[in-house]
């Protein structure tokens, strides 16, 4: 069994209230997840530090109204530039 002391601690990349998008599991040009469009934009509701040796984020997804737990590797921060709105 792995000893948690053998692994580095990962600090969270996202904070509660961050707007994120689901970027997928692992890229495969031959496969599309049917529900991946349902997870386009979400809001980080909770950060669980160092679960599975990295943070796990509880995210509320706007399109389908669901809450899921997602690894940070599968998320990207949504950043909008002010010039997009001027």
N, CA, C and O atoms as a GROMACS GRO file, in nm:
protein
  344
    1UNK      N    1   0.084  -0.117   0.000
    1UNK     CA    2   0.000   0.000   0.000
    1UNK      C    3   0.089   0.124   0.000
    1UNK      O    4   0.194   0.126   0.063
    2UNK      N    5   0.046   0.227  -0.070
    2UNK     CA    6   0.123   0.350  -0.078
    2UNK      C    7   0.120   0.425   0.054
    2UNK      O    8   0.018   0.434   0.122
    3UNK      N    9   0.235   0.477   0.087
    3UNK     CA   10   0.245   0.562   0.206
    3UNK      C   11   0.226   0.707   0.162
    3UNK      O   12   0.302   0.756   0.079
    4UNK      N   13   0.128   0.776   0.216
    4UNK     CA   14   0.103   0.915   0.176
    4UNK      C   15   0.225   1.006   0.193
    4UNK      O   16   0.235   1.108   0.125
    5UNK      N   17   0.317   0.969   0.281
    5UNK     CA   18   0.437   1.050   0.300
    5UNK      C   19   0.531   1.043   0.181
    5UNK      O   20   0.622   1.124   0.168
    6UNK      N   21   0.510   0.944   0.093
    6UNK     CA   22   0.592   0.929  -0.027
    6UNK      C   23   0.552   1.026  -0.137
    6UNK      O   24   0.623   1.040  -0.236
    7UNK      N   25   0.440   1.091  -0.121
    7UNK     CA   26   0.388   1.179  -0.225
    7UNK      C   27   0.396   1.324  -0.182
    7UNK      O   28   0.388   1.356  -0.063
    8UNK      N   29   0.412   1.410  -0.279
    8UNK     CA   30   0.410   1.554  -0.251
    8UNK      C   31   0.267   1.598  -0.225
    8UNK      O   32   0.172   1.542  -0.280
    9UNK      N   33   0.253   1.699  -0.142
    9UNK     CA   34   0.121   1.755  -0.121
    9UNK      C   35   0.093   1.856  -0.233
    9UNK      O   36   0.180   1.936  -0.268
   10UNK      N   37  -0.026   1.851  -0.286
   10UNK     CA   38  -0.065   1.944  -0.390
   10UNK      C   39  -0.151   2.053  -0.329
   10UNK      O   40  -0.244   2.025  -0.253
   11UNK      N   41  -0.121   2.176  -0.361
   11UNK     CA   42  -0.204   2.286  -0.317
   11UNK      C   43  -0.317   2.305  -0.417
   11UNK      O   44  -0.299   2.281  -0.536
   12UNK      N   45  -0.432   2.347  -0.371
   12UNK     CA   46  -0.546   2.367  -0.462
   12UNK      C   47  -0.516   2.471  -0.569
   12UNK      O   48  -0.453   2.574  -0.542
   13UNK      N   49  -0.561   2.444  -0.690
   13UNK     CA   50  -0.547   2.539  -0.801
   13UNK      C   51  -0.668   2.631  -0.810
   13UNK      O   52  -0.660   2.740  -0.867
   14UNK      N   53  -0.778   2.587  -0.755
   14UNK     CA   54  -0.903   2.663  -0.763
   14UNK      C   55  -0.954   2.690  -0.622
   14UNK      O   56  -0.923   2.618  -0.528
   15UNK      N   57  -1.035   2.795  -0.611
   15UNK     CA   58  -1.092   2.833  -0.481
   15UNK      C   59  -1.244   2.830  -0.490
   15UNK      O   60  -1.301   2.833  -0.599
   16UNK      N   61  -1.308   2.824  -0.376
   16UNK     CA   62  -1.454   2.830  -0.371
   16UNK      C   63  -1.499   2.959  -0.440
   16UNK      O   64  -1.447   3.067  -0.412
   17UNK      N   65  -1.596   2.946  -0.530
   17UNK     CA   66  -1.647   3.061  -0.603
   17UNK      C   67  -1.588   3.078  -0.741
   17UNK      O   68  -1.636   3.160  -0.819
   18UNK      N   69  -1.483   3.002  -0.775
   18UNK     CA   70  -1.424   3.011  -0.908
   18UNK      C   71  -1.517   2.954  -1.014
   18UNK      O   72  -1.583   2.852  -0.992
   19UNK      N   73  -1.521   3.021  -1.129
   19UNK     CA   74  -1.596   2.971  -1.244
   19UNK      C   75  -1.502   2.882  -1.323
   19UNK      O   76  -1.394   2.926  -1.364
   20UNK      N   77  -1.541   2.757  -1.344
   20UNK     CA   78  -1.456   2.660  -1.412
   20UNK      C   79  -1.531   2.594  -1.527
   20UNK      O   80  -1.654   2.601  -1.535
   21UNK      N   81  -1.455   2.531  -1.614
   21UNK     CA   82  -1.514   2.450  -1.719
   21UNK      C   83  -1.449   2.313  -1.716
   21UNK      O   84  -1.332   2.298  -1.678
   22UNK      N   85  -1.524   2.214  -1.757
   22UNK     CA   86  -1.475   2.077  -1.763
   22UNK      C   87  -1.398   2.061  -1.894
   22UNK      O   88  -1.452   2.086  -2.001
   23UNK      N   89  -1.272   2.019  -1.885
   23UNK     CA   90  -1.190   2.005  -2.005
   23UNK      C   91  -1.176   1.860  -2.048
   23UNK      O   92  -1.107   1.830  -2.146
   24UNK      N   93  -1.240   1.769  -1.977
   24UNK     CA   94  -1.239   1.630  -2.019
   24UNK      C   95  -1.148   1.543  -1.935
   24UNK      O   96  -1.069   1.590  -1.853
   25UNK      N   97  -1.162   1.416  -1.959
   25UNK     CA   98  -1.081   1.318  -1.887
   25UNK      C   99  -0.946   1.308  -1.954
   25UNK      O  100  -0.853   1.378  -1.916
   26UNK      N  101  -0.933   1.225  -2.051
   26UNK     CA  102  -0.811   1.212  -2.129
   26UNK      C  103  -0.849   1.225  -2.275
   26UNK      O  104  -0.948   1.166  -2.319
   27UNK      N  105  -0.772   1.301  -2.349
   27UNK     CA  106  -0.804   1.328  -2.488
   27UNK      C  107  -0.800   1.201  -2.572
   27UNK      O  108  -0.705   1.123  -2.565
   28UNK      N  109  -0.904   1.182  -2.650
   28UNK     CA  110  -0.909   1.073  -2.746
   28UNK      C  111  -0.988   1.122  -2.867
   28UNK      O  112  -1.107   1.152  -2.854
   29UNK      N  113  -0.925   1.130  -2.983
   29UNK     CA  114  -0.997   1.180  -3.101
   29UNK      C  115  -1.107   1.085  -3.148
   29UNK      O  116  -1.192   1.124  -3.228
   30UNK      N  117  -1.106   0.963  -3.098
   30UNK     CA  118  -1.202   0.862  -3.144
   30UNK      C  119  -1.323   0.848  -3.053
   30UNK      O  120  -1.412   0.767  -3.079
   31UNK      N  121  -1.328   0.928  -2.946
   31UNK     CA  122  -1.436   0.908  -2.850
   31UNK      C  123  -1.485   1.041  -2.798
   31UNK      O  124  -1.404   1.129  -2.767
   32UNK      N  125  -1.614   1.058  -2.788
   32UNK     CA  126  -1.674   1.178  -2.731
   32UNK      C  127  -1.767   1.134  -2.618
   32UNK      O  128  -1.852   1.047  -2.636
   33UNK      N  129  -1.749   1.195  -2.502
   33UNK     CA  130  -1.839   1.166  -2.391
   33UNK      C  131  -1.972   1.232  -2.419
   33UNK      O  132  -1.978   1.352  -2.448
   34UNK      N  133  -2.078   1.157  -2.410
   34UNK     CA  134  -2.211   1.206  -2.445
   34UNK      C  135  -2.252   1.324  -2.359
   34UNK      O  136  -2.316   1.418  -2.408
   35UNK      N  137  -2.215   1.321  -2.232
   35UNK     CA  138  -2.260   1.426  -2.141
   35UNK      C  139  -2.160   1.539  -2.121
   35UNK      O  140  -2.181   1.624  -2.035
   36UNK      N  141  -2.051   1.542  -2.198
   36UNK     CA  142  -1.948   1.643  -2.169
   36UNK      C  143  -1.997   1.786  -2.190
   36UNK      O  144  -1.942   1.878  -2.129
   37UNK      N  145  -2.096   1.808  -2.274
   37UNK     CA  146  -2.149   1.943  -2.293
   37UNK      C  147  -2.228   1.990  -2.172
   37UNK      O  148  -2.246   2.111  -2.153
   38UNK      N  149  -2.278   1.898  -2.090
   38UNK     CA  150  -2.353   1.934  -1.969
   38UNK      C  151  -2.262   1.992  -1.861
   38UNK      O  152  -2.311   2.051  -1.765
   39UNK      N  153  -2.133   1.977  -1.876
   39UNK     CA  154  -2.037   2.022  -1.776
   39UNK      C  155  -1.950   2.135  -1.829
   39UNK      O  156  -1.833   2.145  -1.792
   40UNK      N  157  -2.006   2.219  -1.914
   40UNK     CA  158  -1.929   2.328  -1.974
   40UNK      C  159  -1.888   2.432  -1.870
   40UNK      O  160  -1.770   2.466  -1.860
   41UNK      N  161  -1.982   2.482  -1.793
   41UNK     CA  162  -1.951   2.584  -1.693
   41UNK      C  163  -2.003   2.543  -1.556
   41UNK      O  164  -2.116   2.495  -1.542
   42UNK      N  165  -1.918   2.561  -1.455
   42UNK     CA  166  -1.958   2.526  -1.321
   42UNK      C  167  -1.895   2.618  -1.219
   42UNK      O  168  -1.805   2.697  -1.250
   43UNK      N  169  -1.942   2.607  -1.096
   43UNK     CA  170  -1.895   2.689  -0.986
   43UNK      C  171  -1.837   2.599  -0.879
   43UNK      O  172  -1.902   2.504  -0.834
   44UNK      N  173  -1.713   2.627  -0.837
   44UNK     CA  174  -1.651   2.548  -0.731
   44UNK      C  175  -1.722   2.578  -0.600
   44UNK      O  176  -1.727   2.693  -0.556
   45UNK      N  177  -1.777   2.474  -0.539
   45UNK     CA  178  -1.853   2.489  -0.415
   45UNK      C  179  -1.771   2.450  -0.291
   45UNK      O  180  -1.793   2.502  -0.182
   46UNK      N  181  -1.676   2.356  -0.310
   46UNK     CA  182  -1.599   2.306  -0.195
   46UNK      C  183  -1.467   2.250  -0.246
   46UNK      O  184  -1.460   2.194  -0.355
   47UNK      N  185  -1.362   2.266  -0.166
   47UNK     CA  186  -1.230   2.211  -0.197
   47UNK      C  187  -1.196   2.109  -0.090
   47UNK      O  188  -1.192   2.141   0.029
   48UNK      N  189  -1.171   1.985  -0.133
   48UNK     CA  190  -1.128   1.880  -0.041
   48UNK      C  191  -0.979   1.857  -0.067
   48UNK      O  192  -0.942   1.799  -0.168
   49UNK      N  193  -0.896   1.903   0.025
   49UNK     CA  194  -0.751   1.898   0.004
   49UNK      C  195  -0.695   1.758   0.019
   49UNK      O  196  -0.731   1.683   0.110
   50UNK      N  197  -0.607   1.724  -0.074
   50UNK     CA  198  -0.526   1.603  -0.070
   50UNK      C  199  -0.605   1.473  -0.054
   50UNK      O  200  -0.566   1.383   0.020
   51UNK      N  201  -0.716   1.467  -0.125
   51UNK     CA  202  -0.786   1.341  -0.140
   51UNK      C  203  -0.724   1.275  -0.263
   51UNK      O  204  -0.709   1.342  -0.366
   52UNK      N  205  -0.690   1.150  -0.257
   52UNK     CA  206  -0.621   1.082  -0.367
   52UNK      C  207  -0.491   1.156  -0.402
   52UNK      O  208  -0.450   1.159  -0.518
   53UNK      N  209  -0.426   1.214  -0.302
   53UNK     CA  210  -0.298   1.282  -0.315
   53UNK      C  211  -0.305   1.410  -0.398
   53UNK      O  212  -0.202   1.464  -0.438
   54UNK      N  213  -0.424   1.459  -0.423
   54UNK     CA  214  -0.443   1.590  -0.486
   54UNK      C  215  -0.582   1.639  -0.451
   54UNK      O  216  -0.669   1.559  -0.415
   55UNK      N  217  -0.606   1.769  -0.461
   55UNK     CA  218  -0.737   1.821  -0.423
   55UNK      C  219  -0.849   1.768  -0.514
   55UNK      O  220  -0.830   1.745  -0.633
   56UNK      N  221  -0.964   1.751  -0.454
   56UNK     CA  222  -1.086   1.716  -0.527
   56UNK      C  223  -1.182   1.832  -0.507
   56UNK      O  224  -1.198   1.882  -0.395
   57UNK      N  225  -1.246   1.874  -0.615
   57UNK     CA  226  -1.335   1.990  -0.610
   57UNK      C  227  -1.479   1.948  -0.627
   57UNK      O  228  -1.512   1.869  -0.716
   58UNK      N  229  -1.566   1.999  -0.542
   58UNK     CA  230  -1.709   1.981  -0.559
   58UNK      C  231  -1.757   2.097  -0.644
   58UNK      O  232  -1.744   2.213  -0.606
   59UNK      N  233  -1.813   2.064  -0.762
   59UNK     CA  234  -1.851   2.166  -0.860
   59UNK      C  235  -2.000   2.154  -0.891
   59UNK      O  236  -2.052   2.045  -0.916
   60UNK      N  237  -2.067   2.268  -0.889
   60UNK     CA  238  -2.208   2.277  -0.931
   60UNK      C  239  -2.208   2.315  -1.079
   60UNK      O  240  -2.151   2.417  -1.118
   61UNK      N  241  -2.273   2.231  -1.162
   61UNK     CA  242  -2.278   2.254  -1.307
   61UNK      C  243  -2.409   2.322  -1.342
   61UNK      O  244  -2.517   2.272  -1.310
   62UNK      N  245  -2.398   2.438  -1.408
   62UNK     CA  246  -2.515   2.521  -1.437
   62UNK      C  247  -2.614   2.454  -1.532
   62UNK      O  248  -2.735   2.459  -1.509
   63UNK      N  249  -2.565   2.391  -1.640
   63UNK     CA  250  -2.654   2.340  -1.744
   63UNK      C  251  -2.747   2.230  -1.694
   63UNK      O  252  -2.866   2.230  -1.724
   64UNK      N  253  -2.691   2.134  -1.619
   64UNK     CA  254  -2.774   2.022  -1.576
   64UNK      C  255  -2.815   2.029  -1.429
   64UNK      O  256  -2.891   1.944  -1.382
   65UNK      N  257  -2.766   2.128  -1.356
   65UNK     CA  258  -2.805   2.146  -1.216
   65UNK      C  259  -2.751   2.041  -1.122
   65UNK      O  260  -2.804   2.023  -1.013
   66UNK      N  261  -2.647   1.970  -1.162
   66UNK     CA  262  -2.589   1.864  -1.079
   66UNK      C  263  -2.464   1.914  -1.007
   66UNK      O  264  -2.402   2.013  -1.047
   67UNK      N  265  -2.429   1.843  -0.903
   67UNK     CA  266  -2.305   1.868  -0.830
   67UNK      C  267  -2.222   1.740  -0.837
   67UNK      O  268  -2.271   1.632  -0.806
   68UNK      N  269  -2.095   1.753  -0.878
   68UNK     CA  270  -2.007   1.638  -0.888
   68UNK      C  271  -1.874   1.669  -0.823
   68UNK      O  272  -1.841   1.786  -0.799
   69UNK      N  273  -1.797   1.565  -0.796
   69UNK     CA  274  -1.661   1.582  -0.746
   69UNK      C  275  -1.566   1.556  -0.862
   69UNK      O  276  -1.576   1.455  -0.931
   70UNK      N  277  -1.472   1.649  -0.882
   70UNK     CA  278  -1.386   1.645  -1.000
   70UNK      C  279  -1.242   1.672  -0.959
   70UNK      O  280  -1.216   1.757  -0.874
   71UNK      N  281  -1.148   1.599  -1.019
   71UNK     CA  282  -1.007   1.628  -0.999
   71UNK      C  283  -0.972   1.757  -1.072
   71UNK      O  284  -1.030   1.788  -1.175
   72UNK      N  285  -0.876   1.831  -1.018
   72UNK     CA  286  -0.835   1.957  -1.078
   72UNK      C  287  -0.778   1.942  -1.217
   72UNK      O  288  -0.786   2.036  -1.297
   73UNK      N  289  -0.720   1.825  -1.249
   73UNK     CA  290  -0.666   1.802  -1.383
   73UNK      C  291  -0.773   1.806  -1.490
   73UNK      O  292  -0.741   1.824  -1.608
   74UNK      N  293  -0.898   1.789  -1.453
   74UNK     CA  294  -1.008   1.785  -1.548
   74UNK      C  295  -1.081   1.918  -1.558
   74UNK      O  296  -1.183   1.928  -1.626
   75UNK      N  297  -1.029   2.021  -1.489
   75UNK     CA  298  -1.094   2.152  -1.487
   75UNK      C  299  -1.001   2.259  -1.541
   75UNK      O  300  -0.878   2.245  -1.538
   76UNK      N  301  -1.060   2.366  -1.589
   76UNK     CA  302  -0.986   2.484  -1.632
   76UNK      C  303  -1.060   2.608  -1.581
   76UNK      O  304  -1.183   2.613  -1.585
   77UNK      N  305  -0.984   2.705  -1.533
   77UNK     CA  306  -1.043   2.829  -1.485
   77UNK      C  307  -1.095   2.910  -1.604
   77UNK      O  308  -1.025   2.925  -1.704
   78UNK      N  309  -1.217   2.960  -1.592
   78UNK     CA  310  -1.275   3.043  -1.698
   78UNK      C  311  -1.237   3.188  -1.668
   78UNK      O  312  -1.275   3.243  -1.565
   79UNK      N  313  -1.164   3.247  -1.759
   79UNK     CA  314  -1.118   3.384  -1.743
   79UNK      C  315  -1.171   3.465  -1.860
   79UNK      O  316  -1.144   3.434  -1.976
   80UNK      N  317  -1.244   3.567  -1.830
   80UNK     CA  318  -1.297   3.657  -1.932
   80UNK      C  319  -1.220   3.788  -1.926
   80UNK      O  320  -1.192   3.840  -1.818
   81UNK      N  321  -1.188   3.840  -2.039
   81UNK     CA  322  -1.117   3.968  -2.046
   81UNK      C  323  -1.219   4.082  -2.051
   81UNK      O  324  -1.323   4.068  -2.114
   82UNK      N  325  -1.190   4.192  -1.985
   82UNK     CA  326  -1.280   4.306  -1.981
   82UNK      C  327  -1.304   4.361  -2.122
   82UNK      O  328  -1.411   4.415  -2.150
   83UNK      N  329  -1.205   4.349  -2.210
   83UNK     CA  330  -1.222   4.402  -2.346
   83UNK      C  331  -1.332   4.327  -2.422
   83UNK      O  332  -1.384   4.379  -2.521
   84UNK      N  333  -1.367   4.208  -2.378
   84UNK     CA  334  -1.475   4.134  -2.442
   84UNK      C  335  -1.610   4.199  -2.417
   84UNK      O  336  -1.707   4.174  -2.489
   85UNK      N  337  -1.616   4.283  -2.314
   85UNK     CA  338  -1.744   4.343  -2.275
   85UNK      C  339  -1.753   4.492  -2.308
   85UNK      O  340  -1.858   4.554  -2.289
   86UNK      N  341  -1.646   4.550  -2.358
   86UNK     CA  342  -1.645   4.693  -2.389
   86UNK      C  343  -1.685   4.717  -2.534
   86UNK      O  344  -1.690   4.832  -2.578
   0.00000   0.00000   0.00000
